[in-house]
Amino acid sequence: MGLQENVKTDQVSQLEVRDAICLSKDEPLGNAIQSMREKNLGSVVVIDAERKPIGIFTESMLTELLSHGPIPLEDPIETHMSNRCPWVKTTDPIEEMLDALQLKNVRMLCVVDEDGKVAGVTGQRGLMEFIADHFPGQVMVQRVGQTPYLAEKEGA
């Protein structure tokens, strides 16, 4: 099968799904920011007692907060989160994930299991690695932070 068919039939669970940072709505904003830095992840999924997503706090929200002056680190994350938490199920086709990224204009989505509980996060990075797997001879994937290398020597 080709890439186009795989995007329609393969499930989101076949993408790289990273562990999500999950915090309750009462957690202080400072804890969310510290967790994002420690895990090098640009979002925190706010969950209820059943581990279902009820909101999200992202690095772009943090940037917006910073533009208004000092950040109230002791505020509960609930006061600064978005109640809109875009998500897809692990069993959804990758095509739905791609549509959700585009329609909701986000880089990352929450991934939930069949019970609606947070299973992780994925997004543009997971999608790019999926595409690279389909074209290993044409795409050279290099992890961020590694020393660059050339596929072929340059010059004479």
C-alpha positions in Angstrom: 0.0 0.0 0.0 1.1 3.6 -0.6 1.2 6.5 1.8 -2.2 7.8 0.8 -3.9 4.5 1.5 -2.0 4.0 4.8 -3.1 7.5 6.0 -6.7 6.3 5.4 -6.4 2.9 7.0 -3.6 3.0 9.6 -4.6 4.0 13.1 -3.3 6.8 15.3 -1.9 4.2 17.6 0.7 3.5 14.8 2.2 7.0 15.2 4.7 8.0 17.8 2.5 8.8 20.8 4.4 10.5 23.5 3.5 10.4 27.2 1.3 13.4 28.0 1.8 15.7 30.9 -1.5 15.3 32.8 -2.5 17.6 35.7 -5.7 18.2 37.5 -7.4 21.6 37.1 -6.4 22.6 40.7 -2.6 22.2 40.1 -0.7 25.5 40.2 0.3 27.1 36.9 4.0 27.0 38.1 3.8 23.1 38.2 2.5 23.0 34.6 5.3 25.2 33.4 8.0 23.3 35.3 6.6 20.0 33.9 6.6 21.3 30.4 10.3 22.3 30.7 11.4 19.1 32.4 9.6 16.9 29.8 10.4 19.2 26.8 6.8 19.1 25.8 4.7 22.1 24.6 1.5 21.3 26.3 -0.2 20.0 29.5 -3.5 18.1 29.3 -5.8 19.0 32.1 -7.7 16.0 33.3 -10.6 15.2 35.5 -10.7 12.5 38.3 -11.3 9.8 35.6 -8.2 10.9 33.6 -10.4 12.3 30.8 -9.2 15.5 29.1 -11.1 18.6 30.1 -8.7 21.3 28.9 -5.2 22.1 27.7 -2.5 24.6 28.5 0.1 25.2 25.8 3.3 27.1 25.3 1.5 29.6 23.1 -0.8 30.3 26.0 2.2 30.8 28.2 3.7 33.2 25.7 0.4 35.2 25.7 0.5 35.3 29.5 4.1 36.5 29.5 3.2 39.4 27.2 0.9 40.8 29.9 3.6 41.0 32.7 4.4 38.7 35.6 2.9 35.3 35.6 0.7 34.3 38.6 2.5 30.9 39.3 0.2 30.0 42.2 -3.0 30.4 40.1 -4.7 27.0 39.4 -4.1 25.9 35.9 -7.9 25.9 35.3 -7.9 29.7 35.2 -5.5 29.8 32.3 -6.3 26.6 30.3 -8.4 26.3 27.2 -11.6 24.3 27.7 -11.1 23.2 24.1 -8.8 20.2 24.2 -8.6 18.7 20.6 -8.2 14.9 20.7 -8.4 11.8 18.6 -8.9 8.2 19.6 -6.1 5.6 19.3 -8.3 3.7 16.9 -9.1 6.7 14.6 -7.4 6.6 11.1 -4.4 8.9 10.8 -6.5 10.8 8.2 -8.8 12.0 11.0 -5.8 13.2 13.0 -4.4 15.1 10.0 -7.8 16.7 9.5 -8.0 17.7 13.2 -4.6 19.3 13.1 -5.6 21.3 10.1 -9.1 22.3 11.1 -8.3 23.1 14.7 -5.0 24.8 13.7 -2.9 23.0 16.3 0.4 21.2 16.3 -0.4 18.6 18.8 -3.4 16.5 19.7 -4.4 14.6 22.8 -4.8 10.9 22.1 -7.5 9.1 24.1 -8.3 5.4 24.5 -11.7 3.8 23.9 -12.8 4.9 27.3 -11.9 8.5 26.6 -8.9 8.5 29.0 -5.6 10.2 28.0 -3.3 7.8 26.3 -0.7 10.3 25.2 -0.1 13.1 22.7 0.9 13.2 19.1 1.0 15.7 16.3 3.1 17.0 13.5 6.3 15.3 14.7 4.6 11.9 14.9 3.1 12.4 11.4 6.4 13.4 9.9 8.1 10.3 11.3 5.2 8.2 9.8 5.8 9.8 6.4 9.6 9.3 6.7 9.0 5.6 7.4 7.3 5.3 4.0 10.1 7.0 2.1 13.3 5.8 3.9 15.5 6.3 0.8 14.2 9.8 0.1 13.8 11.2 3.6 16.8 11.5 6.0 15.4 12.0 9.5 17.7 13.5 12.1 16.7 14.0 15.7 16.8 17.6 17.0 20.0 18.4 18.9 22.2 15.9 17.1 25.3 16.8 15.2 24.3 17.4 11.5 25.7 15.1 8.9 25.7 14.9 5.2 24.3 12.0 3.2 26.9 12.5 0.5 30.2 14.3 0.4 30.2 17.8 -1.0 32.7 19.3 -3.3 35.3 17.8 -5.6 
